[in-house]
Amino acid sequence: MKIKKSGIVLILLLLFAVVTPLIGSLQAVHAQLPIPPGVPRGDVLIVHNDHGTYPDPTNFNWLVPGVFHAAAGGSGYNQLCAGILYYLNTTNSEIISWLAAGLPEYSPDYKTVKIRVVKGAYWNDGTPFTADDVVFTINYLLEAPGGIGSVIKRLVSRAYKVDDYTLVVELKIPNPRFHYIFTAIIYQPPIKILPKHQWEGKDPLKFKAFPPVCIGPYNLKAYDPGGNWFLWERYEDWWATKLYGIKPSPKYVLYIHYGTEEAYALAMVKHELDAKKTFLPEYLEIVLKGNPYVGGWRAKPPLAWPFDARIKGLAFNVLRYPYNITEVRRALVHLINFTEVWLAFKGPEGSLPIPSPLPVVRTPAAEKVYYIPLKEELLKLGLDPNPPKVIRDYLKELGYDPDIVWYKYDPEEAERLLKKVGFYRGSDGKWYLPNGTKWVINILAPGAYEAEPQRMAFIVADQWRRFGIEVNVLVVESGVFYSSWSKGTFEIGAFWPGGIGPLLDYGALPYAANTQWNSRYFNPDAPSVGWAAYNFTGKYGSKKDLDEILNELEATPPTETDKIYSQARKALLIWAEQQPWIGFFPAPFYTVNDRYCWEGWPSYPDNYYMDPVYWWAQMLFIVLKLRPTGRCPVKEAVVSPPSPTMPTSTPSPSPTPTPPLTPSPAATVTVTQTIEKTVPTTVLSTIMRTITTAIREIDWTPTIALAVVLFIVGLAVGRFTVRKR
């Protein structure tokens, strides 16, 4: 009998071991979302926090270079709270004058700029928004220590107020695009407007600006002390509701970091994530199979947004040995099998990347003005003369030149270049520096919050290892990653430093024009990849030549397109010869959205009012267009919000005055709320509740398995009880 009892006990222990994880899986079916009790799912818009974990979620000071702050897109600050004068609608290149009343007025020599601000706007604590805020922001940056406000310091002589709604900025050098500094073109503007009444008298190095004083339609309601989520609550007395009649539908917007790609995929399948920056292809497949309500850039496949404004790849720190040697960089480029990288991003619904061997997103327009005119010179610089058929066919189908793909995979040329500068292969098959030290490459890579460059890092590392170079991939959390990138404390980084904004009149240069290329704007406190300070000479020009080209581009009016494109092509050839970074392509961005609870998402071509950029400041205009579908219970969501009437402007070719596009101020606005009331500092870390949708498809597999296991346990116990009797 003892043996039989022991056997049954053993069976029960084994069954318990099986049951325990099943119970855990049942508990994990319901995601825990940090929203106040009683709030239905249909009142909450849930958005991907693409920056991952914030080291200090209470630091909303975006001024200090190299500090990973919360005043960014991952937290929702840029989209829902920040003070921004202008936005670029990247679908049509129109400028949206938001806190500005129309486009600025330039003097004929482009050295004086008059900016008018909208009348009737106010911060969410009731303080009027005026020209004082803009003038204060500029002068505050001019007087700030160190590298804070470096762009303003290099461009601006002074700024002064004309009246409550007009200011003048005097520039040190002509610049017909000065207002781009205040324009959200890609991700966010370089300069956001500071609320004077919050920042005046504060130390720019120490002040956290917490809680943030907002001028967008939401206020910060709660946050995770661990830095993974931020909850924003709709401000019911928002100025734009009075001026334009617009009111966002979601009562709350939650920006949340779920952790892994698997967790994000599961959340979207369960309707607990409404918008994500992008998925890796294999996880997108999980989402598509589990959620029939998913849409992307198109409502139906192919879903990927092909024109992300950044080309992703690997960047060299050109201020650090041995990556300050052009031959070393070019050798590493020739050791990359581009086809392997390209195929690693093939989507389950057919999307594929568009190869971009130049730091210019390869749109049809860029193809005509940059890629095709530079084709022959690029071939001389190592462009593959016989690209793979699979890529050629894909480009041909899209209407691109199929012979412009990427640089040739050529290990022999790589070896020649390395030996030319003293590198050698040892008897162990490994490569050594000229001083006899083994060559070890360390690639800084982001975590799951930026999965595409991380994948690129591992693929390239494996290819370089095949050649005999020792390579380490260092995957780090977001705080370390972004600080290292900004401060230049890396060797090679899996980044996205290359890409042209949607305005081709910027020349083929990165966002914020010259700031990453021109030595005039180099900030030693935030050297980044170092390209702006890197001294070189080459067949196509020197650093001095590049600076001269960039300076001329900066001073050229947008209307002189032929001159702009000609000068930009010269700059691009210099870049292609030097290869300061390896750009592959804008990764196909599966910027998918779940249309189960919310509708009104932008979709090409039928509802293409904005690109699907949930992590950019332009997400504001998507939030303003969303409305409930009726499939999720609502309580305070606006069911039928009015269509927003946005003030838009077309870039002016001349410095003639532009009339304001906003209405005159209404009656005096009475605001009864204060900062303390509208933006409570209480950390609601204990507010956790289970959120489920009104209709949910339940996976019964774990339940059935658990029932079977419990049935077997019952039989075993019953049989033991009978025998005991």
C-alpha positions in Angstrom: 0.0 0.0 0.0 2.9 2.4 0.8 4.3 1.8 -2.7 0.9 2.6 -4.3 0.5 5.7 -2.1 3.9 6.9 -3.1 3.1 6.3 -6.8 -0.1 8.4 -6.5 1.8 11.1 -4.7 4.4 11.1 -7.5 1.6 11.4 -10.1 0.0 14.2 -8.2 3.4 16.1 -8.0 3.9 15.6 -11.7 0.4 16.8 -12.5 0.9 19.8 -10.2 4.1 20.7 -12.2 2.0 20.6 -15.4 -0.9 22.6 -13.9 1.1 25.5 -12.5 2.3 27.0 -15.8 -1.1 26.5 -17.3 -2.7 28.5 -14.5 0.0 31.1 -15.1 -0.9 31.2 -18.8 -4.6 31.7 -17.9 -3.7 34.6 -15.7 -1.6 36.2 -18.4 -4.5 36.2 -20.9 -5.7 39.5 -19.4 -3.2 42.4 -19.7 -3.0 44.7 -16.8 -3.3 48.3 -18.0 -2.7 51.3 -15.7 -5.8 53.3 -16.0 -8.2 54.7 -13.4 -10.9 52.3 -12.1 -14.2 52.4 -13.9 -12.7 53.6 -17.2 -13.9 51.4 -20.1 -11.6 50.2 -22.9 -13.3 52.4 -25.4 -12.2 55.6 -23.6 -8.5 54.7 -23.9 -6.2 55.0 -26.9 -3.1 52.7 -26.3 0.1 53.6 -28.1 3.5 52.0 -28.3 6.2 53.6 -26.2 9.0 53.1 -28.7 11.7 54.4 -26.4 11.4 51.6 -23.9 12.2 52.2 -20.3 12.9 55.8 -19.2 15.6 56.1 -16.5 13.9 59.1 -15.0 10.2 59.5 -16.0 10.0 62.8 -14.2 12.6 64.6 -16.2 10.9 66.6 -18.9 13.9 68.8 -19.6 14.8 68.2 -23.2 17.5 70.9 -23.4 20.6 69.1 -22.0 22.5 67.2 -24.7 23.1 63.5 -24.1 20.5 63.2 -21.4 17.7 60.7 -22.0 14.7 62.6 -20.9 10.9 62.0 -21.0 10.0 65.0 -23.1 10.1 62.8 -26.2 7.8 60.8 -28.5 7.9 57.6 -26.5 6.2 59.1 -23.6 3.6 61.0 -25.6 4.9 64.4 -24.7 5.7 65.5 -28.3 2.3 64.3 -29.6 0.0 65.5 -26.8 1.6 68.2 -24.8 4.5 70.1 -26.4 4.4 73.7 -27.7 5.2 73.5 -31.4 4.9 76.4 -33.9 4.7 74.5 -37.2 4.2 71.0 -38.4 5.0 69.5 -41.8 2.3 67.2 -43.3 4.6 64.7 -45.0 1.8 63.5 -47.3 1.7 66.7 -49.2 4.6 68.9 -48.0 2.1 71.5 -46.5 3.2 73.4 -43.5 0.6 73.5 -40.7 0.8 76.8 -38.8 -0.2 75.7 -35.3 0.9 78.0 -32.5 2.2 80.3 -35.3 -0.3 82.5 -37.1 0.8 81.7 -40.7 4.3 81.4 -42.1 7.1 83.8 -41.1 8.0 86.9 -43.0 11.7 87.2 -44.1 13.6 90.3 -45.1 14.9 90.4 -48.6 18.4 89.4 -47.3 17.0 86.6 -45.2 18.6 87.9 -42.0 15.5 89.1 -40.3 12.5 87.0 -39.5 9.1 88.1 -38.2 6.9 85.5 -36.6 3.3 85.9 -35.5 1.8 83.6 -33.0 -1.8 82.6 -32.8 -4.2 84.7 -30.8 -6.4 83.0 -28.2 -4.1 80.1 -27.4 -3.1 79.4 -23.8 -1.2 76.9 -21.7 -3.3 74.3 -19.9 -2.9 76.1 -16.6 -4.7 79.1 -18.1 -1.6 81.3 -18.8 -1.9 83.0 -22.2 0.5 81.9 -24.9 2.1 84.9 -26.4 5.2 86.1 -28.3 6.9 86.4 -24.9 7.1 82.6 -24.7 8.9 82.4 -28.1 11.2 85.3 -27.4 12.0 83.8 -23.9 12.7 80.4 -25.4 15.2 81.8 -27.9 17.0 84.1 -25.4 17.0 81.4 -22.8 18.9 79.1 -25.2 21.2 82.0 -26.2 22.2 82.5 -22.5 22.3 78.8 -21.6 25.7 77.2 -20.7 27.6 74.7 -22.7 26.1 73.0 -25.7 22.5 73.8 -24.8 20.9 75.6 -27.7 23.9 75.2 -30.0 21.9 75.7 -33.2 20.3 78.9 -31.9 23.6 80.3 -30.7 25.2 79.8 -34.1 22.3 81.4 -36.0 20.7 84.1 -33.9 21.9 87.5 -32.9 18.9 88.5 -30.9 15.1 88.1 -30.6 12.7 90.7 -29.4 8.9 91.2 -29.0 7.0 93.7 -31.1 3.7 93.1 -29.5 1.9 90.3 -27.6 1.5 88.3 -30.8 4.6 89.4 -32.9 8.3 88.9 -32.5 11.4 89.5 -34.6 14.5 87.4 -34.8 17.7 88.8 -36.2 20.1 86.3 -37.7 23.9 86.2 -37.9 23.8 84.8 -41.4 21.1 84.6 -44.1 18.8 81.6 -43.7 15.6 81.3 -45.6 14.7 78.2 -43.7 15.2 79.4 -40.1 11.6 78.6 -39.2 12.3 74.9 -39.8 14.1 74.9 -36.4 10.6 75.3 -34.9 8.9 72.9 -37.3 8.1 69.3 -36.7 9.4 67.8 -39.9 10.7 64.5 -38.8 9.8 63.3 -35.3 9.9 66.6 -33.5 11.2 70.2 -34.1 14.7 70.9 -32.9 13.3 73.7 -30.7 10.0 73.4 -28.8 8.5 76.5 -27.1 9.1 76.7 -23.4 6.3 78.1 -21.1 8.0 81.2 -19.8 6.1 81.2 -16.5 7.4 77.7 -15.8 11.0 78.0 -16.9 12.0 81.6 -16.1 14.7 81.8 -13.4 15.3 78.0 -13.6 18.7 76.3 -14.1 18.6 74.7 -17.5 21.0 72.0 -16.4 19.0 71.0 -13.3 15.4 71.9 -13.9 13.2 68.9 -14.7 10.0 70.8 -15.8 7.9 68.3 -13.9 5.0 68.2 -14.1 5.1 69.4 -17.7 2.9 72.5 -18.5 1.2 71.5 -21.7 -0.4 73.4 -24.5 -1.6 70.3 -26.4 -5.0 68.6 -25.8 -3.8 66.3 -22.9 -2.2 66.7 -19.5 0.0 64.1 -17.8 -2.3 62.1 -15.5 0.0 59.4 -14.2 3.3 57.6 -14.9 5.1 54.5 -14.1 8.0 55.1 -11.6 9.8 52.4 -13.5 9.6 54.5 -16.6 7.6 52.1 -18.8 4.3 54.0 -19.3 2.7 57.4 -19.2 -1.0 58.1 -19.0 -2.4 61.3 -20.4 -5.9 62.8 -19.7 -7.9 64.9 -22.1 -7.9 68.6 -21.1 -11.6 69.7 -21.4 -10.8 73.5 -21.7 -8.3 73.2 -24.6 -7.7 76.4 -26.5 -8.0 74.7 -30.0 -11.5 73.5 -29.1 -12.5 77.2 -28.8 -10.6 78.4 -31.9 -11.1 75.6 -34.3 -13.9 73.5 -32.9 -11.8 70.4 -32.5 -11.8 68.0 -29.6 -10.0 64.7 -29.4 -12.2 61.7 -28.8 -10.1 59.5 -26.5 -10.5 60.5 -22.9 -7.1 59.0 -22.1 -4.0 58.2 -24.1 -1.7 55.6 -22.7 1.9 55.3 -24.0 3.2 52.0 -22.8 6.3 49.8 -23.2 5.3 46.1 -23.0 8.8 44.8 -23.3 9.4 42.2 -25.9 8.1 41.9 -29.5 6.2 38.9 -28.4 4.4 40.9 -25.7 3.5 43.6 -28.2 2.2 41.1 -30.7 0.0 39.4 -28.0 -1.3 42.8 -26.8 -2.4 43.7 -30.3 -4.0 40.3 -30.9 -6.0 40.9 -27.7 -6.9 44.5 -28.6 -4.8 45.9 -25.9 -2.5 47.9 -28.2 -4.0 50.3 -30.7 -0.9 51.5 -32.5 2.7 50.4 -32.8 5.7 52.0 -34.5 6.6 48.7 -36.3 6.9 45.0 -35.9 9.6 42.6 -37.2 8.1 40.5 -40.0 7.7 37.3 -38.0 5.8 39.1 -35.2 3.6 40.9 -37.7 2.6 37.5 -39.0 1.4 36.6 -35.6 -0.7 39.8 -35.3 -2.2 39.3 -38.8 -3.3 35.8 -38.0 -4.7 36.7 -34.7 -6.4 40.0 -35.3 -8.6 40.6 -38.4 -8.9 44.3 -37.6 -5.3 45.3 -38.2 -4.5 48.0 -40.8 -1.3 49.8 -41.7 -0.1 52.3 -44.3 -2.7 50.7 -46.5 -5.9 49.2 -45.1 -5.0 45.9 -46.7 -1.6 44.2 -47.6 1.0 45.3 -48.4 0.8 47.2 -45.1 4.4 48.5 -44.7 5.0 52.2 -44.9 7.9 52.4 -47.4 9.1 56.0 -46.8 10.2 56.3 -43.2 12.4 59.4 -43.1 15.4 57.6 -41.7 17.7 55.1 -43.4 18.8 52.5 -40.9 22.1 50.8 -40.7 25.4 51.0 -38.9 27.3 54.2 -38.1 31.0 54.6 -37.5 32.3 56.9 -34.9 34.6 58.7 -37.3 36.4 60.5 -34.5 37.6 57.3 -33.0 40.4 55.0 -34.2 40.4 53.0 -36.5 37.1 54.2 -37.9 38.6 57.6 -38.6 40.4 55.8 -41.5 38.4 55.9 -44.7 39.9 52.7 -46.1 38.8 50.8 -42.9 35.2 52.0 -43.3 35.1 51.2 -47.0 36.5 47.8 -46.4 33.8 47.0 -43.8 31.2 48.1 -46.4 32.6 45.6 -48.9 32.3 42.8 -46.4 28.5 43.1 -46.2 26.3 40.8 -48.2 23.4 43.2 -48.8 21.1 40.5 -50.1 21.1 38.7 -46.7 20.2 42.0 -44.9 17.5 42.8 -47.5 15.8 39.4 -47.3 15.8 39.5 -43.4 13.1 42.2 -43.7 10.7 40.5 -46.1 7.2 40.8 -44.7 4.7 38.0 -44.5 2.3 40.0 -46.7 4.9 40.8 -49.4 6.5 44.1 -48.2 10.2 44.5 -48.9 12.7 47.3 -48.4 13.8 49.7 -51.1 17.6 49.8 -51.2 19.1 53.2 -50.4 22.9 53.3 -51.0 22.7 57.1 -50.5 21.6 58.9 -47.2 18.5 59.9 -49.0 15.2 58.0 -48.6 14.6 56.6 -52.1 11.3 58.1 -52.9 10.3 58.5 -56.6 11.3 62.2 -56.4 14.7 61.4 -54.9 15.2 58.7 -57.6 15.0 61.4 -60.3 17.0 64.2 -58.7 19.7 62.2 -56.8 20.0 58.5 -57.5 19.8 58.4 -61.3 22.0 61.4 -61.9 24.7 60.0 -59.6 24.6 56.4 -60.9 27.8 56.4 -62.9 29.8 58.0 -60.1 28.4 55.5 -57.6 29.5 52.6 -59.8 33.1 54.1 -59.6 32.7 54.2 -55.8 31.8 50.5 -55.5 28.2 50.2 -56.4 27.5 46.6 -57.4 27.5 46.5 -61.3 25.7 43.1 -61.2 23.1 43.2 -58.5 21.1 40.1 -57.6 18.2 39.4 -59.9 15.6 39.1 -57.0 16.3 42.7 -56.0 16.5 44.0 -59.6 13.1 42.5 -60.4 11.6 44.0 -57.3 12.9 47.5 -58.1 11.8 47.2 -61.7 8.3 46.3 -60.6 8.2 49.5 -58.5 9.4 51.7 -61.3 12.9 52.2 -59.9 16.3 51.8 -61.7 17.0 48.1 -61.2 20.7 48.6 -61.6 21.0 50.9 -58.5 21.0 48.5 -55.6 23.9 48.6 -53.1 27.6 48.3 -52.8 29.4 45.2 -54.0 30.1 42.3 -51.7 33.9 42.1 -52.3 36.1 40.4 -49.6 39.1 40.7 -51.9 38.8 44.5 -52.2 38.2 44.7 -48.4 41.4 42.8 -47.8 43.3 45.0 -50.1 42.1 48.2 -48.4 42.9 46.9 -44.9 46.4 45.8 -45.8 47.0 49.1 -47.5 46.7 50.8 -44.1 48.7 48.2 -42.2 46.1 45.7 -41.0 47.0 42.1 -41.3 45.6 38.6 -40.9 47.3 36.5 -38.2 48.2 32.8 -38.3 45.0 32.2 -36.3 42.9 33.6 -39.2 42.0 36.7 -37.2 42.6 40.3 -38.2 45.0 42.5 -36.3 45.6 46.3 -36.0 48.9 47.7 -37.3 50.2 47.8 -33.8 49.7 44.0 -33.3 46.6 44.2 -31.2 43.7 41.9 -32.2 41.0 43.9 -33.9 37.8 43.7 -31.9 34.7 45.6 -33.1 32.1 46.5 -30.6 28.7 47.4 -32.1 26.3 49.3 -29.9 22.7 48.1 -30.5 19.3 49.0 -29.2 17.0 46.6 -27.4 13.6 45.5 -28.5 12.4 49.1 -28.6 14.3 49.4 -31.9 14.3 45.9 -33.3 15.3 46.6 -36.9 18.7 48.1 -36.3 19.4 45.4 -33.7 18.7 42.8 -36.3 21.0 44.5 -38.8 23.7 44.6 -36.1 23.6 40.8 -35.6 23.5 40.1 -39.3 26.5 42.3 -40.1 28.4 41.1 -37.1 28.1 37.5 -38.4 29.3 38.5 -41.8 32.3 40.4 -40.5 33.2 37.4 -38.3 33.3 35.1 -41.3 36.1 37.3 -42.6 38.0 36.8 -39.4 37.2 40.0 -37.5 36.2 39.5 -33.9 32.9 41.3 -33.3 30.8 41.9 -30.2 27.2 43.2 -30.3 26.3 45.2 -27.2 22.6 45.3 -26.7 21.7 48.0 -24.2 18.6 49.7 -22.7 17.3 52.9 -24.1 18.9 55.2 -21.6 22.4 54.0 -22.3 21.7 53.7 -26.0 20.6 57.2 -26.7 23.1 58.8 -24.4 26.0 56.9 -26.0 24.8 57.9 -29.5 24.5 61.5 -28.5 27.8 61.7 -26.6 29.8 59.7 -29.1 30.8 57.0 -26.6 30.7 54.1 -29.0 32.7 52.6 -31.8 30.0 51.5 -34.3 26.3 51.9 -33.6 23.2 50.3 -35.1 21.6 53.7 -35.7 19.6 55.6 -38.3 21.7 58.8 -38.9 21.0 59.1 -42.6 17.9 60.3 -44.3 16.4 63.3 -46.0 13.2 64.9 -44.8 10.2 65.1 -47.0 11.2 68.7 -48.1 13.5 68.1 -51.1 14.4 71.8 -51.0 16.5 71.0 -48.0 19.0 69.4 -50.3 19.9 65.8 -49.8 20.9 66.4 -46.2 19.7 65.0 -42.9 16.9 66.3 -40.9 17.6 69.8 -39.4 19.5 70.6 -42.5 23.2 70.8 -41.8 23.4 70.0 -38.1 24.8 66.6 -38.6 27.1 67.4 -41.5 28.3 71.0 -41.2 31.2 71.9 -38.8 29.4 75.2 -38.1 26.9 73.2 -36.0 29.1 70.7 -34.4 28.4 70.4 -30.7 31.3 69.0 -28.7 28.9 68.1 -25.9 26.9 65.9 -28.3 29.3 64.9 -31.1 27.2 61.9 -32.1 28.8 60.1 -35.1 31.3 62.9 -35.5 30.7 63.5 -39.2 30.3 67.3 -38.7 33.8 67.6 -37.2 35.6 64.9 -39.2 38.5 66.2 -41.3 39.2 64.4 -44.6 40.3 64.8 -48.1 39.2 62.9 -51.1 38.7 62.8 -54.9 35.3 64.4 -54.6 36.2 67.0 -52.0 37.5 67.8 -48.5 35.9 68.8 -45.3 36.3 72.4 -46.2 34.6 71.8 -49.6 31.7 70.1 -47.9 31.2 72.9 -45.4 31.2 75.4 -48.3 28.6 73.4 -50.2 26.4 73.2 -47.1 26.8 76.9 -46.3 25.7 77.8 -49.8 22.8 75.4 -49.6 21.6 76.9 -46.4 21.6 80.4 -47.9 19.9 79.4 -51.1 16.1 80.2 -51.3 13.9 77.1 -51.7 12.8 78.4 -55.2 16.2 77.9 -56.7 15.7 74.1 -57.0 18.3 73.5 -59.8 21.0 75.1 -57.8 19.9 73.2 -54.6 19.9 69.8 -56.3 23.2 70.4 -58.0 25.0 71.4 -54.8 23.3 68.6 -52.9 24.6 66.0 -55.4 28.1 67.3 -54.8 27.6 66.8 -51.0 26.3 63.3 -51.6 29.3 62.2 -53.6 31.6 63.4 -50.9 29.5 61.3 -48.4 29.6 58.2 -50.7 33.4 58.3 -51.0 33.9 58.7 -47.3 31.2 56.3 -46.1 30.8 57.8 -42.5 28.0 55.3 -42.0 26.4 52.3 -43.6 22.9 53.0 -44.6 20.8 50.0 -45.9 17.3 51.2 -46.4 14.3 52.6 -44.5 13.1 49.4 -42.9 9.6 48.5 -44.0 7.7 50.1 -41.2 4.7 48.0 -40.2 3.2 50.9 -38.4 0.1 48.9 -37.9 -3.0 50.0 -36.0 -5.8 48.0 -34.5 -9.2 49.2 -35.8 -11.2 47.2 -33.3 -11.9 50.1 -30.9 -10.8 53.1 -33.0 -11.4 54.2 -36.6 -10.2 57.1 -38.6 -6.6 56.0 -39.0 -4.7 57.4 -42.0 -4.7 54.9 -44.9 -3.2 55.2 -48.3 -4.7 56.2 -50.7 -8.3 56.7 -49.5 -7.8 58.5 -46.2 -4.2 59.7 -46.6 -4.4 62.8 -44.5 -1.2 62.1 -42.5 1.6 59.5 -42.6 1.2 56.7 -39.9 3.8 58.2 -37.6 2.6 57.4 -34.1 6.0 58.2 -32.6 6.3 61.6 -34.3 4.8 64.9 -33.1 2.4 64.7 -36.1 0.5 62.0 -34.2 -1.4 64.8 -32.7 -3.5 65.2 -35.9 -4.2 61.4 -36.0 -5.5 61.5 -32.5 -7.8 64.4 -33.5 -9.3 62.3 -36.3 -9.9 59.1 -34.4 -13.4 58.1 -33.2 -14.9 55.1 -31.5 -16.0 52.1 -33.6 -18.8 51.1 -31.2 -17.2 47.7 -30.6 -15.6 48.8 -27.3 -17.6 50.2 -24.4 -17.2 54.0 -24.0 -18.1 56.4 -21.2 -16.3 59.8 -21.9 -15.0 59.3 -25.4 -16.3 61.8 -27.9 -18.4 59.6 -30.1 -18.7 61.9 -33.1 -15.9 64.5 -32.9 -16.1 67.4 -35.4 -13.8 67.2 -38.4 -10.8 69.4 -37.5 -10.2 72.5 -39.6 -6.4 72.8 -39.7 -4.7 76.0 -40.7 -2.3 75.1 -43.4 0.2 77.1 -45.4 2.3 76.5 -48.5 6.0 77.4 -48.3 6.3 81.0 -49.6 8.9 81.6 -52.3 9.5 85.2 -51.4 10.0 87.3 -48.3 6.8 89.2 -48.7 4.5 89.3 -45.7 2.1 86.4 -45.1 -1.3 87.3 -43.6 -2.3 85.4 -40.4 -4.4 82.3 -41.0 -6.0 82.1 -37.5 -9.1 83.9 -36.3 -9.1 86.8 -33.9 -9.2 86.0 -30.3 -12.6 85.3 -28.7 -13.7 86.6 -25.3 -11.3 86.3 -22.4 -10.9 82.6 -21.5 -11.6 81.8 -17.8 -9.6 78.8 -16.6 -10.5 77.5 -13.2 -7.9 74.7 -13.2 -4.3 75.1 -12.0 -1.2 73.1 -12.8 -1.7 71.1 -9.7 -5.2 70.2 -10.7 -4.7 69.6 -14.4 -1.4 67.8 -14.1 -1.4 65.9 -10.8 2.0 64.7 -9.6 0.6 61.7 -7.9 2.1 58.5 -9.2 -0.8 56.1 -9.7 1.3 53.0 -9.7 -1.4 51.1 -7.8 -4.1 51.9 -10.3 -4.1 48.6 -12.2 -7.2 46.9 -13.5 -8.0 44.2 -16.1 -9.1 45.7 -19.4 -11.0 43.5 -21.8 -12.9 44.4 -24.9 -16.6 44.1 -25.2 -16.2 41.2 -27.6 -13.2 38.9 -27.2 -12.2 35.7 -28.9 -11.0 33.5 -26.1 -8.3 30.8 -26.7 -9.8 27.8 -24.9 -6.7 25.5 -25.4 -5.2 26.2 -21.9 -8.6 25.9 -20.3 -9.3 22.5 -21.9 -5.9 21.3 -21.1 -6.3 22.4 -17.5 -9.7 20.7 -17.3 -8.2 17.4 -18.6 -5.4 17.6 -16.1 -7.8 18.2 -13.2 -10.0 15.4 -14.4 -7.0 13.0 -14.3 -6.2 14.3 -10.8 -9.7 13.7 -9.7 -9.7 10.1 -11.0 -6.4 9.4 -9.2 -7.5 10.9 -5.9 -10.9 9.1 -6.2 -9.3 5.8 -7.0 -6.9 6.2 -4.0 -9.8 7.0 -1.7 -11.8 4.0 -2.8 -8.8 1.7 -2.3 -8.2 3.1 1.1 -11.7 2.2 2.1 
